[in-house]
Structures are given as C-alpha cells and as structure tokens.
Amino acid sequence: MSRELISFAHYDYLGLARDPRVLDAAKCAIDDFGIGAGASRLVGGELALHGQLEHGLADFLGVDGALALVSGYGTNVSLVAHLLAKGDLILVDEASHNSIMTGAGLSRAAVESFRHNDLGHLQAILAQRRGLHIRVLVIVEGLYSMDGDIPDLPELLEICRRHDAWLMIDEAHSIGVLGRTGRGITEHFAIPPSEVDLIVGTLSKAFGSCGGFIAARSEVIRWLRATLPGFVYSVGLAPPNAAVTLAMLNILETEPQHLERLRANSRYFLDRVKDAGLDTGNAVGMAVVPIFFETIEQTLSTANALLAEGFYAPPIVQIAVPRDAPRIRCFITASHTRDDMGRFVDALRRLCATPQREPDASLTRLTWQR
C-alpha cells in the first residue's frame, strides 16, 4: 500500500522539476528532436539543442566554453582519468565523490588524498612533492555532498598558484545554490570563474534534469571535444534533458525568488536542527545538511522511525561515509515549507531523546546514493 511521504532525500534544490514551463520544454524537445540523440555527437548525434545548452551554461557560469555529457558520474570518471599522464600527480580532497576517486584511480598519474578541507595538509604535500612531477591537478568540491561544507577558495587558489598546480572544482551541488545568483562557489567568494581551470557539475541537482558538464577555457573545451572518451564514445545528451536544463537556466536568471526561498529554507532548517542540540558538523546551511549520529545502529533506527512518521530521510553509513561518521543527510529545497521542516526536526528531536528498537536491516540499501 502506497502512502505520501515528505522527502528530505531528493535534490531539485530550486523546486522547479515539476514547473509547467520545465515540463513543456521537455515535451517540445521530444516533439522536435525525438527522445534520444541517436549517435555520438561527433558522428551524427549533434543537435542544435546541445550547442544552445553549452552556450547557455558557459554564459551563466561566466566562462569561455562548456561541454555537456550524458552522465554527471561519467563526466568525472572520464575527465579525471583522461587529464594527466605518467609523471603527473593528482591531489584530491578525501571527502570527494566516488566518481572523482574512481577517475583518479583510472589515471596513469600518481594519486594522493589530503585531509578534508585541510589546506595546510595540501600545502605540505605540494611543498614535498611538487618538484617530483610534471603537472599537478588539485580536485575539490564546491559544496560537499555528504558534509554540506565548502572549501576556502581564495586560499586554495593561492596555494595552487604558488605551486603551479591546476585546480578542478566539482560544483555538482553548488551550481544553482551558492552565490548571490546561484553561479556557484566562485560567485560566493566574488572570484572570477576564469581563475579556476576546470569547473564540472551535474544537471541533476539544482537543474532537476540528468547529465554532466565541463566548463573551461575555449581551447580546453575544443581539446576535450576531440579527445575525452566519455564524450567521443558516448551518445549525445537526450533532447528533453538538454531542454529542461535550458529552461531551468532561464528561470534561475529571471526569477531570483527560487534561490532566495532555498537560501531562507536552508538557514531556517539548520537553525532549527542546531537549536534541537543535534550535530550538523561544518555544514554552511545551503541545501545539504547532515545530522551526525554516534553509531550506525542509532542512524538506521532513527531513519526507520522517521519513515514510520512520514518522513523520507535515508541513513548514510559506511561505505558511503567513514564508519565512525554515520549520518542522516537532508537535502533542503525551495519547495519545503516551514511546517514540513519544523515537524521533521520536532520528530527528530523526540526520536533522538528516546531509545530506538533495533533497525530494519533493509534500510542499508538506501545508503547507495550521492
């Protein structure tokens, strides 16, 4: 028997995935172009929509060019594996997404991680190892998908300049979220996006669609268009997905109230959770807010009890996060009401104050998501 739940587990940060204009854009794209691109873009799958989307993304982000791919996960895997060669070094924040770690593992470059958001540790590694490698790539996220915190971009850029290292930022969760107009972490810190060598992201978070993108200088995009395996050997982005993202970009640029509502909801939720005495770590209170627990068992049982009360907030445990840092991760959107959030936090406060029975082991299957 089905029942309605209030979800804190879905992205759609701007609350626009079911907006009639977005749905109409997808339907029109199917009518005009069909359901799929039909081929790799280099050999027949190039559609007018692809170019429109890439120009739209580049203009929105304030960079020279962009490249759209069919998968956000696949974008990271293919790009990170492709960029460097033997004799090079990849340095990656230890809290980075699995797609980045997988791509790094496939690279011919040496790979080392640094402690999460510990730029002193990154600096120490570069001071020790930079002279041993031809090229160095540093990879971080704009808004960390499990912790809800952000890196210190000004200091990070200074470190990369000092050591002649490239910087790649995965803005999957920060585009459409951070910054005065949702243009991501560079706008959040008032830094020109051209200062960052590579910006990558997904179309499935704030944009409510599916796919990935890379934004960079035009010569880098031209090179990737001709050489990146995840682009060259993959079918082009499906027309409805491209059209949905274009519609979302237009709404975000012309209707700032959606981002303002997301920002207000996120602050309200974070304040309520903190007032309840719950641990949110270093979350900045923008779209992603984790609630940490002492044990995996407590995390699972609390998520199970929340589900019984009508709230869908799956547990996140090992292997998605370290074993000693289980959490319930909440995605806050512009669609949440204060009543939704208030009742959720009240239930959470009460459940955390009351011993829970043994968790339903079947809930562990809910942890395999970004």
Disulfide bonds with the S-S distance in Angstrom:
none
